[in-house]
Amino acid sequence: MLHVTLTEVYGNISRLRSAESQQTQ
């Protein structure tokens, strides 16, 4: 199993969300 820290997950999510919002809007 791959263990990822919550900080890494949150960082990736925030990055993806910001990128999506920039592309869509």
MDAnalysis code that builds the backbone (N, CA, C; Angstrom):
import MDAnalysis as mda
import numpy as np

u = mda.Universe.empty(75, n_residues=25, atom_resindex=np.repeat(np.arange(25), 3), trajectory=True)
u.add_TopologyAttr("name", ["N", "CA", "C"] * 25)
u.add_TopologyAttr("resid", np.arange(1, 26))
u.add_TopologyAttr("resname", ["MET", "LEU", "HIS", "VAL", "THR", "LEU", "THR", "GLU", "VAL", "TYR", "GLY", "ASN", "ILE", "SER", "ARG", "LEU", "ARG", "SER", "ALA", "GLU", "SER", "GLN", "GLN", "THR", "GLN"])
u.atoms.positions = np.array([
    [0.845, -1.213, 0.000],
    [0.000, 0.000, 0.000],
    [0.873, 1.252, 0.000],
    [0.330, 2.295, -0.598],
    [1.085, 3.545, -0.671],
    [0.588, 4.511, 0.389],
    [1.486, 4.913, 1.264],
    [1.105, 5.824, 2.341],
    [1.527, 7.250, 1.986],
    [0.546, 8.124, 1.949],
    [0.833, 9.522, 1.623],
    [0.384, 10.395, 2.787],
    [1.191, 11.401, 3.092],
    [0.852, 12.280, 4.209],
    [-0.331, 13.169, 3.848],
    [-1.120, 13.522, 4.846],
    [-2.283, 14.371, 4.609],
    [-1.869, 15.687, 3.980],
    [-0.725, 16.197, 4.377],
    [-0.261, 17.474, 3.828],
    [-0.041, 17.349, 2.326],
    [0.517, 16.234, 1.890],
    [0.753, 16.034, 0.457],
    [-0.577, 15.957, -0.281],
    [-1.499, 15.185, 0.276],
    [-2.810, 15.038, -0.358],
    [-3.502, 16.398, -0.454],
    [-3.515, 17.135, 0.649],
    [-4.159, 18.449, 0.644],
    [-3.482, 19.389, -0.335],
    [-2.167, 19.333, -0.398],
    [-1.432, 20.183, -1.329],
    [-1.820, 19.879, -2.765],
    [-1.894, 18.594, -3.096],
    [-2.274, 18.211, -4.453],
    [-3.698, 18.629, -4.756],
    [-4.616, 18.412, -3.821],
    [-6.017, 18.776, -4.021],
    [-6.143, 20.274, -4.250],
    [-5.515, 21.066, -3.389],
    [-5.607, 22.526, -3.521],
    [-5.033, 22.964, -4.862],
    [-3.945, 22.325, -5.281],
    [-3.324, 22.667, -6.564],
    [-4.274, 22.337, -7.713],
    [-4.837, 21.130, -7.675],
    [-5.743, 20.717, -8.750],
    [-6.967, 21.620, -8.785],
    [-7.527, 21.930, -7.625],
    [-8.723, 22.774, -7.568],
    [-8.419, 24.162, -8.110],
    [-7.301, 24.729, -7.727],
    [-6.941, 26.065, -8.204],
    [-6.747, 26.038, -9.718],
    [-6.102, 24.995, -10.225],
    [-5.870, 24.876, -11.667],
    [-7.206, 24.732, -12.392],
    [-8.104, 23.932, -11.839],
    [-9.409, 23.733, -12.468],
    [-10.192, 25.036, -12.500],
    [-10.216, 25.737, -11.390],
    [-10.967, 26.999, -11.319],
    [-10.402, 28.005, -12.320],
    [-9.082, 28.001, -12.493],
    [-8.465, 28.940, -13.430],
    [-8.827, 28.566, -14.868],
    [-8.865, 27.270, -15.172],
    [-9.164, 26.825, -16.531],
    [-10.641, 27.036, -16.859],
    [-11.518, 26.667, -15.945],
    [-12.949, 26.747, -16.215],
    [-13.419, 28.198, -16.264],
    [-12.922, 29.014, -15.365],
    [-13.396, 30.405, -15.315],
    [-12.475, 31.290, -16.117],
])
